[in-house]
Amino acid sequence: MSKLTLVPTPVGNLKDMTFRAVEVLKAADFILAEDTRKTSILLNHFSIDNKAVAYHKYNEHKQLYAITDKLKAGFNIALVTDAGTPGISDPGFLIVRECIKNGIEVETLPGATAFVPALVNSGFPSERFCFEGFLPQKKGRQKRIKELSKEQRTLIFYESPYRLLKTLNQFLEFFGKERRASVSRELTKVHEETVRGFLPELIEYFGGNTVKGEIVIVVEGAKFEKKKINIS
């Protein structure tokens, strides 16, 4: 039986790759990769000789039906992204939906995703949270942040190091100076760093430091405000 398998890959440290993930990649007829150059580093490290085919946000619509046809023909295909679990702020959703529509088996392996360690490490409540991924870069960005200002669950965002200060300043504008946050970068790597504090403190810290690496921002939820009841 043909099958599409989504394979999480390390967010930084290659030692976080699972034995099962390596086995699946070795057994696949070919591997769909967000960036074949980055994936080749991973494949070479684990002596995986299978062919990697480009599958990313710029070609996923075009590739969709060709991949589905391969699966219908009996191929076993693995999907990886540059880091973490496919489908989480990365390509994956479209091909999974198409496979389900066509009765093709889909399996997703458990494994790395950047927001989980960042959330747990933040010290904010993690039993309920709201994962936002990347905010809109332009249209609708401020509107979305304003909507989230009243969200009482812990908020999680992915961000580029180039937009970190802009995002923190926008959070300060809409969430207020009393809101705490945690910024994690370079997770699992040598220079891993998590900085916690109130939004003005984080803005001051990162404003004076060069920021590199992928960023996860965790923001505490809005405080519950009890409504006053007038009894007359």
Long-range contacts (C-beta under 8 A, 24 or more apart in sequence): 1-105, 2-71, 2-72, 2-73, 2-74, 2-75, 2-76, 2-77, 2-104, 2-105, 3-71, 3-76, 3-77, 3-104, 3-105, 3-106, 3-107, 4-71, 4-77, 4-78, 4-79, 4-95, 4-96, 4-99, 4-104, 4-105, 4-106, 4-107, 5-76, 5-77, 5-78, 5-79, 5-106, 5-107, 5-108, 5-109, 6-78, 6-79, 6-85, 6-86, 6-87, 6-92, 6-96, 6-106, 6-107, 6-108, 6-109, 7-78, 7-79, 7-80, 7-86, 7-109, 7-111, 8-80, 8-84, 8-85, 8-86, 8-109, 8-110, 8-111, 8-112, 8-113, 9-39, 9-42, 9-80, 9-81, 9-82, 9-83, 9-84, 9-111, 9-112, 10-42, 10-83, 10-112, 10-188, 11-83, 11-84, 11-112, 11-113, 11-114, 11-187, 11-188, 11-214, 12-83, 12-186, 12-187, 12-188, 12-189, 12-192, 13-188, 13-189, 14-42, 14-45, 16-111, 16-112, 16-188, 17-42, 17-46, 18-109, 18-110, 18-111, 20-109, 21-109, 21-111, 22-46, 22-48, 24-78, 24-109, 25-50, 25-78, 25-80, 26-50, 27-76, 28-76, 28-77, 28-78, 29-70, 29-75, 29-76, 29-77, 30-75, 30-77, 30-78, 31-77, 31-78, 31-79, 31-80, 32-67, 32-77, 32-78, 32-79, 32-80, 32-95, 33-80, 33-81, 34-80, 34-81, 34-82, 34-90, 34-91, 35-82, 38-82, 39-80, 39-82, 42-80, 50-78, 55-79, 55-91, 55-95, 56-91, 57-91, 60-91, 60-94, 60-95, 61-94, 64-94, 64-95, 64-98, 65-98, 67-95, 68-95, 68-98, 68-99, 68-102, 68-104, 71-99, 71-102, 71-104, 72-102, 72-104, 83-112, 83-114, 83-214, 84-112, 84-113, 84-114, 85-111, 85-112, 85-113, 88-113, 88-115, 88-133, 89-133, 89-134, 89-158, 112-188, 114-158, 114-184, 114-187, 114-214, 114-216, 115-156, 115-158, 115-216, 115-218, 117-184, 117-187, 117-188, 118-156, 118-182, 118-184, 118-187, 118-194, 118-216, 118-218, 119-154, 119-156, 119-216, 119-218, 121-182, 121-184, 121-194, 122-154, 122-182, 122-184, 122-194, 122-196, 122-218, 123-182, 123-196, 124-154, 124-180, 124-182, 124-218, 124-219, 124-220, 124-221, 125-153, 125-154, 125-220, 125-221, 126-154, 128-153, 128-154, 129-153, 129-154, 129-155, 129-156, 130-154, 130-155, 130-156, 130-221, 131-156, 132-156, 132-157, 133-157, 133-158, 134-158, 134-159, 135-159, 135-167, 137-163, 141-170, 142-170, 142-174, 145-170, 145-171, 145-174, 145-175, 146-174, 148-174, 149-174, 149-175, 149-222, 150-222, 151-221, 151-222, 152-221, 152-222, 152-223, 152-224, 153-221, 154-218, 154-219, 154-220, 154-221, 155-218, 155-219, 155-220, 155-221, 156-216, 156-217, 156-218, 156-219, 157-216, 157-217, 157-218, 157-219, 158-214, 158-215, 158-216, 158-217, 159-215, 159-216, 159-217, 160-214, 160-215, 161-185, 161-211, 161-212, 161-213, 161-214, 161-215, 164-206, 164-211, 164-215, 164-217, 165-203, 165-206, 165-207, 165-211, 167-217, 168-199, 168-202, 168-203, 168-206, 168-217, 169-203, 171-199, 171-217, 171-219, 172-199, 172-200, 172-203, 175-199, 175-219, 175-222, 179-219, 179-220, 179-222, 180-219, 180-220, 181-217, 181-218, 181-219, 181-220, 182-217, 182-218, 182-219, 183-215, 183-216, 183-217, 183-218, 184-215, 184-216, 184-217, 184-218, 185-211, 185-212, 185-213, 185-214, 185-215, 185-216, 186-212, 186-213, 186-214, 187-214, 187-216, 189-213
